[in-house]
Amino acid sequence: MEKTEFSIQIDTAEEPMKQEEAVSKVHEKLEKQEPLIELRNIYKIYYMGDEEVHANDGISLSINKGEFVAIVGKSGSGKSTLMNIIGALDVPTEGEYFLGGEDVADMSDNELAEIRNRMIGFIFQQYNLLPKLNLLENVELPLLYAGYDKKERAMNSLKKVGLDEKWKNLPNQLSGGQQQRVSIARALAGDPSLILADEPTGALDSRTGREVLDFLKKLNEEGNTIVMITHDSSIALEAKRVVRIHDGKINFDGDVKKYAAII
């Protein structure tokens, strides 16, 4: 009986220590986590005659796997230029960019295309669906060179957005919200490391835009990393973290509660 009491006392005393050790290990793991996106001192410079235009002017930014980040800025702020660099659609004039640990900044066009196909799913404002292809064929497009069973993957993606029964339809037979859901299905089909959404609600009415934002939140809750580009601060507040661009520089980077307090 005494042994039992002694054993219980030891377990109770050790429990807080075990909890502290567990918390410490979690923090240590988070600190050691390699960012999915890491931009170091990024410049994108255009030349207009003798004038230098710094579209991105010394941007440094890290985004970890599983984050939902909104990059917000007015027209001409440099957010679209930054999106093109993050999306491997363009390379910086100066600086370093690592995506999933791979150095993207100095890649050739063919290497960039391979990175886009393998690691990034794009959601566009205007959907960018091919009008003569049905929904299944549109979703299959990013899979053509990936070596997957493209029909099965594409159908599973359509099922995720609730449009698998409409797979034979052409894009013009759908509403705007449904077309954007097809765009989301296409982005998901290749199981990308990053989902990059460019003004995903820009062409939609407020109710349908709300549905698309809720769907992006659900995808993030499932573990997907999402970077959303927008000019609208109210849309940016739907993310978990906001990065604001002004004159090619980051002038805010923090959680949505802090951002909501300053706008």
C-alpha angles and dihedrals in degrees: 000000000000090000090054092052091046091050092051092050091052093048091049093048093048096047097080089047091052091049092049090049091050092050090047091052091050092051090046091052092049092049091051094046112120111230117248088218122031122174117183120195095326120194126181110187127186124189122223104182105302093341124101116215114199104205088173114025114193100321119180118182138157125197122185128215112276097026125131106212129177118205106202133184143132123265109291094021094116098252094121091049089051090048090054091053094046089047092051089241090121138011128232123255088227136003139049131284123188121186114188088343093306119123104238101167097085100034123131121243091261092050091049090051090052092050091049092050094046104037112020134065115195128211112190132200093235094040093235093223118161107244097214095052124079121237095267092050091049092052091047093059099090089048098057094096099027098084095235130133087263099189094054094045093046092050091049089052092050088050090055090059094041098249103104092111090057095052093122093054123106118235093252089061091065135074120250092258092051091049090053089051088054087052089053091049089052090050091052097045097087094046092240127199090227134033110205113195118191110200089321094183097038096104096040136087117250096262094049091042088055090055092051092049091049089052091051089051090052091051090051091050087055089058103267119143110231130188112186123193117207143153091208118088092199089059091045089058089067089071125074097238131029128208113188121202123203125172091347095307135097109249097170134028119166148095121309095253091060091045092049089054094058103042 
